[in-house]
Amino acid sequence: MSQTPFRIDPSPGSSMGPSTLTEAEAFTTDDTTELNHTHFATADESVLTGTWECAPCREEIDAYPVHEMMTVVEGHLRLTHPDGKIEEFGPGDTFFIAKGAPVIWEITKRLRKIYMIVE
């Protein structure tokens, strides 16, 4: 991949391809659309940045699998922490989830986010 700086387009359009990160039973509507576009990846994929879009779903995650910083482009996400605290995120919000963090992840309105993942 390119070593030169580049602008990340939050609407990569036709370059979005199918993604399978979300289990089928996690979707909360008949829509099970999940798409991804990788903007950059290191050779070993320990660092990734891209745009991800997903239909409404709900997952209880015992340990978040990666360190991830995200910015919501469209939609709405609700995170519930183990102590019951709820945080809600919408367009323009940027947040971080540390690897290993337990969380309930609930997309309540089709979500499009830009992400950076570090394993």
C-alpha positions as CSV (number, residue, x, y, z in Angstrom):
1,M,0.0,0.0,0.0
2,S,0.9,3.6,-0.4
3,Q,3.4,5.3,2.0
4,T,2.2,8.7,1.0
5,P,-0.5,10.6,2.9
6,F,-4.0,10.3,1.6
7,R,-7.5,11.6,2.2
8,I,-10.0,9.0,3.6
9,D,-13.3,9.2,1.7
10,P,-16.1,8.3,4.2
11,S,-18.3,7.3,1.2
12,P,-16.2,5.0,-0.9
13,G,-19.3,4.0,-2.9
14,S,-18.8,1.0,-5.2
15,S,-15.5,0.0,-3.6
16,M,-17.4,-1.2,-0.5
17,G,-17.4,-5.0,-0.5
18,P,-19.2,-7.6,1.7
19,S,-18.0,-8.0,5.3
20,T,-18.8,-10.9,7.7
21,L,-17.8,-9.6,11.1
22,T,-21.3,-9.6,12.4
23,E,-23.0,-13.0,13.3
24,A,-26.3,-13.5,11.4
25,E,-28.3,-13.9,14.6
26,A,-27.0,-10.5,15.9
27,F,-29.0,-8.5,13.3
28,T,-32.1,-7.0,14.8
29,T,-34.0,-6.3,11.5
30,D,-34.5,-8.2,8.2
31,D,-31.6,-6.1,6.8
32,T,-28.3,-8.0,7.2
33,T,-26.2,-5.7,5.1
34,E,-22.6,-5.3,6.2
35,L,-19.9,-3.7,4.0
36,N,-16.3,-2.7,4.3
37,H,-13.6,-0.9,2.4
38,T,-10.0,-1.0,3.6
39,H,-8.1,2.2,2.9
40,F,-4.8,1.1,4.3
41,A,-3.3,-2.1,5.8
42,T,0.2,-2.9,7.0
43,A,1.7,-6.0,5.4
44,D,0.9,-8.1,8.5
45,E,-2.6,-6.4,8.9
46,S,-1.7,-5.3,12.5
47,V,-2.8,-1.8,11.6
48,L,-5.9,-1.2,9.4
49,T,-8.0,1.8,8.5
50,G,-11.2,1.8,6.5
51,T,-14.9,2.5,6.2
52,W,-17.4,0.0,7.6
53,E,-21.2,0.0,7.3
54,C,-23.7,-2.2,9.0
55,A,-27.4,-2.6,9.5
56,P,-28.9,-2.6,13.0
57,C,-27.6,-5.3,15.2
58,R,-26.8,-6.1,18.9
59,E,-23.8,-8.1,20.2
60,E,-22.6,-8.8,23.7
61,I,-18.8,-8.7,23.4
62,D,-16.9,-10.3,26.3
63,A,-13.5,-8.9,25.1
64,Y,-13.2,-6.5,22.2
65,P,-10.8,-8.1,19.8
66,V,-8.7,-5.1,18.9
67,H,-7.8,-1.5,19.8
68,E,-10.1,0.6,17.7
69,M,-10.7,4.3,17.2
70,M,-13.8,5.2,15.2
71,T,-15.6,8.2,13.9
72,V,-19.3,7.8,13.1
73,V,-20.2,9.2,9.6
74,E,-23.9,8.1,9.6
75,G,-26.2,6.3,11.9
76,H,-26.4,5.6,15.6
77,L,-24.6,3.3,18.0
78,R,-25.2,2.6,21.7
79,L,-22.5,1.1,23.9
80,T,-23.3,-0.4,27.3
81,H,-20.5,-0.9,29.7
82,P,-20.4,-3.7,32.3
83,D,-21.5,-1.2,35.1
84,G,-24.6,-0.4,33.1
85,K,-23.4,3.0,31.8
86,I,-24.7,3.7,28.3
87,E,-23.0,5.9,25.8
88,E,-24.6,6.9,22.5
89,F,-22.7,8.0,19.4
90,G,-23.9,9.7,16.2
91,P,-22.5,11.5,13.2
92,G,-19.3,13.3,14.0
93,D,-18.6,11.5,17.2
94,T,-15.2,9.9,17.6
95,F,-14.5,7.2,20.3
96,F,-12.1,4.5,21.2
97,I,-12.5,0.9,22.5
98,A,-9.5,-0.8,24.0
99,K,-8.7,-4.4,23.2
100,G,-10.2,-6.7,25.8
101,A,-12.9,-4.3,26.9
102,P,-16.3,-5.9,27.6
103,V,-19.2,-4.1,25.9
104,I,-22.6,-4.5,24.5
105,W,-22.5,-3.1,21.0
106,E,-25.9,-2.0,19.5
107,I,-26.4,-0.3,16.2
108,T,-29.8,1.3,16.4
109,K,-29.7,3.0,13.0
110,R,-27.6,1.8,10.0
111,L,-24.0,2.8,10.9
112,R,-21.2,4.0,8.7
113,K,-17.9,4.6,10.5
114,I,-14.3,5.3,9.6
115,Y,-12.0,3.2,11.8
116,M,-8.4,2.6,12.7
117,I,-7.5,-0.7,14.2
118,V,-4.3,-1.8,15.9
119,E,-4.0,-5.4,16.9
